[in-house]
Amino acid sequence: MQQQIAVVTLGIADLARSRRFYSEGFGWTPVFANEEIAFYQMNGLILGTWLEAKLAEDMTRTSFGGPGSFALAHNVGSARKRSML
């Protein structure tokens, strides 16, 4: 198995503020964005910034109970390999 995280997603409160931070602070342009999430391509990694409530919903949680919500993703080559994890 390749030891690599593919996506880091940060739960955020304000998407517009987050986009300004990454675009004005680092000069990054999202590779995908909508009204809930923005993805930035980095060297071998995708950074996602997603509204915290939507991230909690995706993880079937009601809330995170504090700041610092995040998710990590590891891509595998097949469903069989996924089930082995």
C-alpha positions in Angstrom: 0.0 0.0 0.0 1.3 3.4 -0.9 1.7 5.5 2.3 0.1 8.8 1.2 -2.7 11.0 2.3 -4.6 12.2 -0.8 -7.0 14.8 0.6 -7.0 16.9 3.7 -10.3 18.7 4.3 -10.6 21.5 6.8 -14.0 22.4 8.3 -14.5 26.1 8.1 -17.1 28.6 9.3 -16.9 31.1 6.4 -16.0 29.9 2.9 -15.6 33.4 1.4 -13.1 34.3 4.1 -11.2 31.1 3.7 -11.0 31.5 -0.1 -9.7 35.1 0.4 -7.0 33.7 2.8 -5.7 31.1 0.3 -6.0 33.3 -2.8 -4.6 36.5 -1.4 -2.3 35.0 1.2 -0.8 32.2 -1.0 -1.9 33.1 -4.5 -3.8 29.8 -4.8 -6.7 29.2 -7.2 -9.2 26.5 -6.5 -9.4 23.6 -8.9 -13.0 23.2 -7.9 -15.3 25.4 -5.9 -19.0 25.9 -5.2 -21.1 27.6 -2.4 -20.0 24.9 0.2 -16.4 23.8 -0.6 -13.2 24.7 -2.4 -10.4 22.3 -3.4 -6.8 23.4 -4.0 -4.3 21.2 -5.8 -1.0 21.0 -4.0 2.1 18.9 -4.6 0.6 15.4 -4.4 -2.2 16.5 -2.2 -5.6 18.1 -2.4 -6.6 20.6 0.3 -10.3 21.0 0.8 -12.0 23.8 2.7 -15.6 22.8 3.4 -18.3 24.4 5.5 -18.1 22.8 8.9 -21.8 21.9 9.1 -21.6 20.2 5.7 -18.4 18.3 6.8 -20.2 17.1 9.9 -23.2 16.1 7.8 -21.0 14.1 5.5 -19.4 12.3 8.4 -22.9 11.7 9.9 -22.2 13.8 13.0 -24.4 16.5 14.4 -21.5 18.8 15.2 -17.8 18.7 16.1 -18.1 20.5 19.5 -15.3 22.9 18.9 -12.9 24.4 16.4 -10.5 22.2 14.4 -12.7 19.9 12.4 -10.9 18.0 9.6 -11.0 14.8 7.5 -8.2 12.8 5.9 -8.6 10.7 2.8 -6.4 7.9 1.4 -7.1 6.7 -2.1 -6.8 3.1 -3.0 -6.9 1.3 -6.4 -10.0 -0.8 -6.0 -13.0 -1.5 -3.7 -11.3 -4.7 -2.7 -8.3 -2.8 -1.4 -10.6 -0.4 0.4 -12.3 -3.2 2.2 -8.9 -4.5 3.4 -8.4 -1.2 5.3 
